[in-house]
Amino acid sequence: MTKAAKKPNPALMKPLQPSNDLAAVVGSSPLPRTEVVSKVWDYIKAKNLQNPENKREILADEKLQAIFG
């Protein structure tokens, strides 16, 4: 028996307009949620914002503080 391939959720693929705070990190053009998450991780890695001792911990800068609080 083979498992059927998972179909992506169409609601997650619908482009959404980022808020002003989020646009400072991912850009102002409408993006699907999956792309937003990818761009946030790219930003975190580019700015070296992961705790080196615990990579699951993010050391938020001003832009990420505005988004996540």
N, C-alpha and C positions, 0 to 999 in steps of 0.2 A: 504494500500500500504506500502511496506517495501522498504527501500533504499538499493541498492546494496552496498556491502562492497567495500571500496576504495582499489584499487590495488596499491601496492607500485611501485614507479617509478623505473624501473630497472637501470636507469642511476645513481640513488642515492645509489644503493646497490652494484655497481661495486667497488671493492677494488682499492684504489689509493695509490701511494707511497707518504707519507708525506715529505715535504721539511725538511731540516736540522733543521730549527728553530722550526717547528711544531713537529718534531720527539722528541725534547727535552721535550715536554709536553705529547705527546700521545704514544711515542714509535716509533721505526723505521720500524715495519712491515706494509705492505699494509693493509689498513682498509677502509670499506665503509664510506661515508660521515656521515651517521647517527651515527656510532660508534665514529668518530672523535669528533663530537659535544658533545656526551655523555662523552667522556674522558676529553675534555676541561672543561666541567662543573664539573666533579669529581675533577679535579685539582684545579679549582677555589674554590670549597667548602672545599677541604682538606687544602688549604693554607689560608682559611678565607679571600678571596680577594673581597668579596662583601661589599659595603658600608652598615653598619648596619642601617643607617637612610633611605636609598633608595636602596633596594635589586636589582633593575634593573641596578645599577651603579657598574661597576667592577673597582677595584683599581689594575691595572695591575702591576705585578712585572717585573723583567728584561726579563724573558722568554716570557711572554705575550706581553710585549712592542715590542719584536723582531717580533712577529707574526702580531700584530694589528697596530703597529706604535704609 
